Amino acid sequence: MSYLLEIIGLYNLTFSEFLWVSFGTLGQLIFFSRWLVQWYQSERTKTSVIPVTFWWCSLFGGIITLIYAHHIGSFPFMLAQAIGLIVYSRNLFLIYRK
């Protein structure tokens, strides 16, 4: 097990660092899950669909990922996530405005 952790770069992390990496990974997993949601919905309806859940996964995954990007101090990562959050929020606003 320690060999696997060493290969993926998690072997020498402090507990705090491990929690941050776990938090960032959670954000990425939520963010990625939106594609599975979209694919499932499109297959189910046999047409291309972007369900509301896609935008919620985008928003929550983006927020978590932005927090992680801030923690690691990556400006390009923060900028990309911040711009995305505007798009996701606007889409949710348009959906719920009806």
Summary of the structure (lengths in Angstrom):
residues: 98
radius of gyration: 16.4
end to end distance: 51.8
largest distance: 53.5
contacts: 250
relative contact order: 0.12
helix: 83%
strand: 0%
